[in-house]
Amino acid sequence: MNKPSIVKQLDEKDMRSLAGVGVMPGKDNYAATLVVRDQETAYVRSDHRDVELLPIAEAFKRYDWLKTEYSFKAVPAGYDEITRQCAAMERPIGYFIRVYKGAHVTLPCQTALYMATGGMDQAVHNIVILEEESELELITGCVSERRVATGRHLSVDEYYVGKNAGLTSTMVHSWGKQMQVFPRGGVIVEENGRYESNYISLSAAQLVKSDPQTYLNGKGASAQHLTVILGTPGSEIHTDGNVFLNAEDTNAELLHRGVCIGGKMYQGGLIIAKAPGRGHVDCAGMLLETKGDGFIQSVPGLQSHHPDARLSHEASIGKIVPEQLEYLMSRGMEEMEAVSMLIRGFLGADVIGLGDELDAQIAEIVEIAGHGEE
């Protein structure tokens, strides 16, 4: 076991901010924990013999092969302005995780990318490698301290899922209202590998543009992306990303759930089939507030290069169904309680596994939205 190798002071307000996105340093029921605070590593602890967790700069010094074989291979360094800035860091900030061959890690790993200081750019580069037949659940919280008003968060996440390996990644964002956030990601999944992504943003920044790219390169590989977003007044949110079916018998799902109480919400997603696989895109939006300039634009996409690929998509935008609300109220629920239940069911919150924190966020949505439909 590797006890904390870096421990710097995280004060009470820092711990509250991290707990709000499901990250709790110091707790024993995690395989490993790492916290980046602004532009330095504030906490590292690894308690599992089959999980290696290091600050990315230390990992590059320790392993020459990490730069030559993995770094900016799932996401090209020249992909766009964001990746170029992350690649140009003199002292890389972020984390490296490796799960050894055959290890089924039952406790989750947790990481946090935390901004405690306003008016700065936080650029991070993270690499996660799952060797053959290994499994891991990763929880990542990306958050700004509540008094931080401005700043930019830029990130490049590279995930490598080996043969017969499985990675479940849950990422929770909670940002100040004037923050700008630019996540970039690349995932490579080998034969019979499985990748599941849950991306939740229930405290929207001023501008969010996410663009993950997932490559199913091995036969039987699969990927599921679930995106849950709250749009608030003054926010502009773009959730895009592509999944490439590059081998036979691959399977992909892109699932978007958006609740809009203001701001501009753009739901995208494209599955590109270059082999005989299956793919489905499902974008759904719930518009709770029609005042002002708030809107949802839902444009899922499919692209097929192979005649045996089977692809489908659907998109829907609506409101709380009055009949459902009336039914729950007829069963004795108060209106606010019924609205909360309908929103939670729409978001698919039960798959996320962050119940207490998510319940508090949904209660806030209901309070802001008032009675929903009048």
C-alpha distance (Angstrom), angle and dihedral (degrees) to the residues before:
residue distance angle dihedral
M1 . . .
N2 3.79 . .
K3 3.78 112.7 .
P4 3.83 119.8 -156.6
S5 3.80 108.8 -47.7
I6 3.80 94.0 -178.2
V7 3.79 121.8 28.9
K8 3.78 119.2 167.7
Q9 3.75 125.9 170.2
L10 3.79 115.1 -73.7
D11 3.78 106.4 -178.4
E12 3.78 128.8 -152.4
K13 3.79 96.1 -86.7
D14 3.81 90.2 49.4
M15 3.79 91.2 52.8
R16 3.81 91.5 48.7
S17 3.81 91.0 51.6
L18 3.81 92.0 49.5
A19 3.82 93.5 46.7
G20 3.81 88.6 54.7
V21 3.81 89.5 65.9
G22 3.80 95.3 41.5
V23 3.83 99.5 -97.2
M24 3.81 118.0 126.6
P25 3.83 115.7 176.7
G26 3.79 114.8 -155.2
K27 3.79 96.2 30.5
D28 3.80 115.9 127.3
N29 3.81 99.7 -143.7
Y30 3.81 94.6 80.9
A31 3.78 129.2 85.2
A32 3.80 92.5 -140.1
T33 3.81 140.6 -11.4
L34 3.81 134.7 -158.4
V35 3.81 128.7 175.1
V36 3.81 125.4 -168.0
R37 3.81 111.0 -160.6
D38 3.81 112.3 -165.1
Q39 3.83 102.0 -49.9
E40 3.78 103.0 -18.4
T41 3.78 139.3 64.1
A42 3.80 108.8 -102.6
Y43 3.80 101.6 178.0
V44 3.81 138.1 15.2
R45 3.78 127.2 174.1
S46 3.80 130.0 159.8
D47 3.81 120.1 -175.7
H48 3.81 100.7 168.3
R49 3.78 121.7 85.0
D50 3.82 92.4 -148.4
V51 3.82 96.1 50.7
E52 3.78 123.1 74.9
L53 3.81 115.3 -163.6
L54 3.81 120.8 178.1
P55 3.79 139.5 155.2
I56 3.80 104.8 -93.2
A57 3.83 93.5 -119.0
E58 3.81 91.0 55.3
A59 3.81 91.0 47.1
F60 3.81 91.6 53.2
K61 3.81 90.0 52.4
R62 3.80 92.4 47.9
Y63 3.83 99.1 44.4
D64 3.80 122.5 40.9
W65 3.82 90.2 -174.0
L66 3.79 91.9 61.9
K67 3.80 92.3 71.5
T68 3.78 96.9 38.7
E69 3.81 99.2 43.3
Y70 3.81 106.1 27.9
S71 3.79 116.9 12.7
F72 3.83 110.0 105.3
K73 3.79 92.3 -10.7
A74 3.83 96.0 114.2
V75 3.81 90.5 39.2
P76 3.82 116.0 29.8
A77 3.79 113.5 -127.7
G78 3.81 89.2 -129.6
Y79 3.82 95.4 48.9
D80 3.82 93.1 113.1
E81 3.80 143.1 -36.6
I82 3.81 91.9 -72.7
T83 3.80 95.5 54.4
R84 3.80 91.3 44.1
Q85 3.79 91.2 54.7
C86 3.81 92.4 48.0
A87 3.82 91.5 47.1
A88 3.81 91.5 50.2
M89 3.82 95.2 59.7
E90 3.80 110.8 127.5
R91 3.81 90.6 -154.1
P92 3.82 108.3 30.3
I93 3.79 116.6 -136.6
G94 3.79 122.8 -157.4
Y95 3.79 139.4 62.1
F96 3.80 142.5 -70.3
I97 3.80 121.2 -149.6
R98 3.79 125.8 -175.7
V99 3.80 124.7 179.8
Y100 3.79 112.2 -162.5
K101 3.78 124.6 -123.1
G102 3.79 114.6 -73.8
A103 3.81 95.4 5.3
H104 3.82 115.8 140.3
V105 3.79 102.3 -164.7
T106 3.80 107.9 -157.5
L107 3.81 97.1 -174.0
P108 3.82 118.2 66.4
C109 3.79 125.7 -114.8
Q110 3.79 115.8 -130.3
T111 3.80 129.3 -155.9
A112 3.78 132.5 174.5
L113 3.79 134.2 -159.9
Y114 3.78 102.4 -162.1
M115 3.81 130.9 -178.0
A116 3.79 112.7 -158.2
T117 3.82 95.3 162.6
G118 3.79 125.7 61.9
G119 3.80 131.2 -138.4
M120 3.80 96.1 36.7
D121 3.80 140.4 106.5
Q122 3.79 116.0 -116.5
A123 3.81 107.7 -162.9
V124 3.80 116.5 -177.4
H125 3.80 137.8 176.8
N126 3.81 120.5 -160.3
I127 3.82 129.7 -175.5
V128 3.82 124.4 -168.6
I129 3.83 121.2 -175.4
L130 3.79 124.0 -172.1
E131 3.77 111.1 -170.0
E132 3.81 121.8 -147.3
E133 3.82 117.9 -51.5
S134 3.80 94.2 0.5
E135 3.81 128.5 131.0
L136 3.79 133.4 -155.5
E137 3.79 140.9 169.7
L138 3.81 112.8 -149.9
I139 3.81 124.4 -166.5
T140 3.81 115.8 -167.2
G141 3.80 124.2 -175.8
C142 3.80 120.0 -163.2
V143 3.78 111.4 -170.9
S144 3.79 146.4 149.1
E145 3.79 123.2 -141.9
R146 3.81 108.1 -100.2
R147 3.81 94.1 -111.2
V148 3.81 92.8 52.2
A149 3.80 105.5 102.9
T150 3.81 105.6 173.2
G151 3.78 139.3 27.6
R152 3.80 143.5 99.7
H153 3.79 128.6 -102.9
L154 3.80 115.4 -159.7
S155 3.78 121.1 -179.8
V156 3.78 141.8 174.8
D157 3.81 115.6 -163.7
E158 3.81 119.7 -171.8
Y159 3.80 118.6 -170.9
Y160 3.81 123.4 -174.9
V161 3.81 114.5 -168.7
G162 3.79 112.7 -168.8
K163 3.79 131.7 -148.1
N164 3.84 111.8 -54.3
A165 3.81 90.1 -3.8
G166 3.80 126.8 133.3
L167 3.81 130.4 -150.8
T168 3.80 125.8 -176.6
S169 3.79 112.0 -170.1
T170 3.81 121.5 -171.0
M171 3.80 114.6 -174.0
V172 3.80 121.2 -174.4
H173 3.82 121.3 -168.0
S174 3.81 125.9 -163.3
W175 3.79 115.2 169.1
G176 3.79 141.0 168.7
K177 3.78 116.0 -96.8
Q178 3.82 94.7 -107.3
M179 3.80 97.7 43.5
Q180 3.81 122.7 116.6
V181 3.80 117.6 -144.9
F182 3.81 128.6 -168.4
P183 3.83 114.9 179.2
R184 3.80 117.2 -176.3
G185 3.78 122.5 -175.6
G186 3.77 143.0 177.0
V187 3.82 125.4 -168.0
I188 3.82 125.6 -173.6
V189 3.80 115.8 -167.9
E190 3.79 121.4 -168.7
E191 3.84 131.4 -156.7
N192 3.83 112.9 -34.4
G193 3.78 89.5 -9.8
R194 3.80 119.9 148.1
Y195 3.80 128.2 -147.6
E196 3.82 123.9 -176.7
S197 3.78 121.5 -178.3
N198 3.82 127.5 -169.9
Y199 3.81 112.9 -174.6
I200 3.80 115.7 -175.7
S201 3.80 127.2 -177.6
L202 3.79 114.0 172.3
S203 3.81 97.6 154.5
A204 3.78 104.2 52.9
A205 3.78 125.9 -148.9
Q206 3.79 122.8 -138.7
L207 3.80 89.9 -99.2
V208 3.80 129.7 13.6
K209 3.81 123.4 176.6
S210 3.79 115.2 174.4
D211 3.80 122.6 -179.6
P212 3.84 115.1 173.5
Q213 3.81 120.2 177.3
T214 3.81 119.2 -156.6
Y215 3.80 123.5 -169.3
L216 3.80 118.8 -163.2
N217 3.80 96.8 -162.3
G218 3.82 101.3 160.8
K219 3.78 130.7 68.8
G220 3.80 111.2 -93.7
A221 3.82 94.6 13.5
S222 3.81 117.3 149.4
A223 3.80 139.7 -166.5
Q224 3.77 135.1 -172.8
H225 3.80 122.5 -172.1
L226 3.82 118.6 -168.6
T227 3.81 115.8 -174.5
V228 3.81 120.2 -171.1
I229 3.81 115.6 -174.7
L230 3.80 137.3 174.9
G231 3.80 114.5 -155.9
T232 3.81 115.3 -154.2
P233 3.84 133.3 -176.9
G234 3.80 111.1 -70.5
S235 3.80 95.2 18.6
E236 3.80 128.2 119.1
I237 3.80 114.8 -164.4
H238 3.82 127.6 -175.7
T239 3.80 117.1 -175.8
D240 3.78 108.8 -176.9
G241 3.79 134.8 144.1
N242 3.78 141.6 139.5
V243 3.79 134.2 -120.4
F244 3.82 116.7 -158.0
L245 3.80 119.7 -153.1
N246 3.80 97.4 -153.8
A247 3.82 99.6 160.6
E248 3.79 137.8 42.2
D249 3.79 122.0 -84.9
T250 3.79 92.5 19.6
N251 3.79 119.6 148.0
A252 3.81 131.9 -159.4
E253 3.80 138.5 177.8
L254 3.79 127.7 -171.6
L255 3.81 110.9 -166.5
H256 3.81 122.4 -177.8
R257 3.80 126.0 -174.6
G258 3.79 117.4 -179.3
V259 3.81 130.5 178.0
C260 3.81 113.0 -166.3
I261 3.79 123.8 -161.8
G262 3.80 91.8 157.5
G263 3.79 141.7 -32.7
K264 3.79 129.4 62.8
M265 3.77 120.6 -59.3
Y266 3.81 122.3 -171.7
Q267 3.81 115.4 -172.0
G268 3.79 113.9 -164.9
G269 3.76 138.0 159.1
L270 3.79 136.4 153.9
I271 3.79 131.1 -158.8
I272 3.81 112.8 -159.8
A273 3.80 116.2 -163.5
K274 3.80 117.5 -158.8
A275 3.83 93.0 158.7
P276 3.83 137.5 33.7
G277 3.79 100.4 -73.4
R278 3.80 139.1 124.3
G279 3.77 129.2 -107.3
H280 3.79 138.9 173.4
V281 3.81 131.2 -173.5
D282 3.81 119.9 -163.5
C283 3.81 120.2 -179.4
A284 3.80 118.2 178.5
G285 3.78 129.7 173.7
M286 3.79 133.4 -170.0
L287 3.80 115.3 -157.3
L288 3.80 108.7 -157.8
E289 3.79 99.1 167.5
T290 3.80 125.0 38.4
K291 3.81 98.9 179.0
G292 3.80 119.2 107.6
D293 3.80 123.2 7.0
G294 3.80 98.9 -45.5
F295 3.79 116.6 137.7
I296 3.79 145.2 153.6
Q297 3.80 121.9 -134.4
S298 3.79 113.2 -168.5
V299 3.81 118.1 -170.2
P300 3.82 114.1 160.5
G301 3.77 116.5 179.8
L302 3.79 143.6 -157.9
Q303 3.79 131.4 -165.2
S304 3.79 123.1 -176.1
H305 3.79 128.3 -168.3
H306 3.82 95.6 169.3
P307 3.83 127.8 66.1
D308 3.81 93.2 -142.0
A309 3.80 96.2 54.3
R310 3.81 115.3 111.7
L311 3.79 112.7 -151.0
S312 3.80 132.6 167.6
H313 3.79 139.0 171.8
E314 3.76 142.5 -175.0
A315 3.78 135.6 -174.8
S316 3.79 130.6 -169.2
I317 3.79 137.1 172.3
G318 3.79 122.3 -172.5
K319 3.77 147.0 124.1
I320 3.77 137.7 -100.3
V321 3.79 105.9 -59.6
P322 3.84 107.4 -117.4
E323 3.81 92.4 -145.3
Q324 3.81 91.2 56.9
L325 3.80 91.3 49.1
E326 3.80 91.7 48.0
Y327 3.80 91.5 48.8
L328 3.81 93.4 53.7
M329 3.80 91.4 45.8
S330 3.80 90.1 50.0
R331 3.82 86.1 58.4
G332 3.79 90.2 60.2
M333 3.83 102.1 -91.5
E334 3.77 121.8 139.9
E335 3.80 113.0 -118.2
M336 3.81 94.7 -110.2
E337 3.80 91.5 48.6
A338 3.81 90.7 50.3
V339 3.81 92.5 48.4
S340 3.80 89.8 50.0
M341 3.80 91.7 51.9
L342 3.81 92.4 49.4
I343 3.81 92.5 49.1
R344 3.80 91.8 47.6
G345 3.79 91.3 49.8
F346 3.80 91.4 48.6
L347 3.80 92.3 50.9
G348 3.80 92.0 50.9
A349 3.78 88.3 -131.7
D350 3.79 95.6 166.4
V351 3.81 92.0 73.3
I352 3.78 92.0 59.1
G353 3.78 100.3 66.8
L354 3.80 97.5 -147.3
G355 3.79 95.3 106.3
D356 3.81 105.7 159.0
E357 3.79 96.0 43.1
L358 3.80 92.6 44.0
D359 3.81 92.5 47.9
A360 3.80 89.7 56.4
Q361 3.80 91.4 49.9
I362 3.82 93.0 48.8
A363 3.80 90.8 49.2
E364 3.80 86.7 56.1
I365 3.82 91.1 50.3
V366 3.81 90.8 53.0
E367 3.80 92.0 48.1
I368 3.81 91.8 51.4
A369 3.79 92.9 44.3
G370 3.80 92.3 52.8
H371 3.76 112.5 -159.0
G372 3.80 91.7 -14.7
E373 3.81 100.7 -140.5
E374 3.77 121.5 36.0
